[in-house]
Amino acid sequence: LHRSFTSLVTRASSGCLGTMEVKSKFGAEFCWFSLERSKSGRFEEFYGLLQHLHKIPSVDLLMGFADLHGDLLPINNDDNYHKAISTANPLLRIFIQKKVRSLRFRSQHESMEPSVGIIKL
């Protein structure tokens, strides 16, 4: 793993009570890894780790997690990233999708404006 990510990822065999399993899904691909809760880092680091593990370094992503009730909630900042970590018992299920950019077409006299389309998880 890249040096900046090695502090986030731990070995599953460590047996540490603060370790949680993470299962991330991007398209048809799944990645499994372990994180130590006390060294979970910040959202940006986790985002980069997932891009690295799924081999999609330059792709803009939407991420969500399944809470205790099975509801899908977004992960897009430190607060809801740490909320996701706190609800993992013992598995944190992450769902990843590409951000979709679309063009809104206007009349011939107006330019096309890019807009971001949101895909619900």
Protein Blocks (a to p, Z undefined) as FASTA:
>chain_A
ZZklmmmpccfklopakbccddddehjbccdddddfklnopfklmmmmmmmmnopakbcc
ddddddfkopacddfbfklmmmmmmmpcfbccddddddddddddddfkbccddddddddZ
Z
